[in-house]
Amino acid sequence: MIKLKIEGMTCNHCVMAVKKALSRVPGVKEVVEVSLDRGEALIEGDAPLEALVNAVREEGYEARPMTP
């Protein structure tokens, strides 16, 4: 499980945009959760961290890996 800290989300539209962007990254099996309250995303799969972070940034949000 990959856990990302997401900054800049303010509403459910933001959550859906992040979820959609992450789901398009090759290697993502499932976007398990994107939490507005915690500012986190849980992703299942073997996608490279850099690709996940870049996908979120392209949507206008900031992302960084969280330690498990």
Secondary structure, 3 states (H helix, E strand, C coil): CEEEEEECCCCHHHHHHHHHHHHCCCCEEEEEEEECCCCEEEEEECCCHHHHHHHHHHCCCEEEECCC
